[in-house]
Amino acid sequence: MKKTFFLIFCFISIIGFLSAQNISNATLKTTVKGGNFDGQITWFLKGDKIAFDVQFTNEGKQYTTRYIPDRTKGIFHILSTTPDSKIYSTAEAKLIEPTPGFDRNIISVEQAGDEVISGINCKKIIVKTAGSVTECFIDPTINVNYTSYESFFRSDYALLAMKELKMNGFPIAVKTVDLEGKVLTEVQTLNIQANSVNDNVFNISKDYKPIEQLNKPEKK
């Protein structure tokens, strides 16, 4: 009986281990500080699809904007939800400006072993530029080709480092400091929920009105 229980336990453990090695569907709630933004971002990852929500509150009212990068067309689909309306618009990725002070001229990218962040075994990468040092913690079990979205995320040291190292996964913590140790930007993941993303996340719902329609004068 003990032997049977042991074998069953081992089988369940192996299945759980293998599942943890390949997460292709997940929701990540993160906090971001610095870089002209201070708030929460919710990421939706499914296969090679990515979308994210930016939420904020103004005068007690909740506002949410969803960004869906479209690599085929080179545009962001933008869904803005306010207390009074739902608006759809687009933005060309090539027109997105990097965050002021972001330096794409990387001096070095160093793999610094493994480190556990929020209970997750991550790959640690250190990125150095002329004026900053960035620690990136990558969860390699999240199976998404994040580097293929480089044209959409132009101020991301983790993405640039992952591209150079040819590494898949997703950054769950990133911290950039200047040469004096002052924190410039910091991203932390609050929680990860596997198998939580529906395909509707990446669709443009019909109840979102294109911004051109909002600007058209009403017919009399």
PyMOL commands that set and color helices and strands:
alter all, ss='L'
color gray80, all
select helices_A, chain A and resi 2-20+93-95+146-149+157-165+199-202+211-215
alter helices_A, ss='H'
color red, helices_A
select strands_A, chain A and resi 25-34+37-46+49-58+61-70+75-81+86-92+108-117+120-128+132-139+170-178+183-194+209-210
alter strands_A, ss='S'
color yellow, strands_A
deselect
rebuild
show_as cartoon
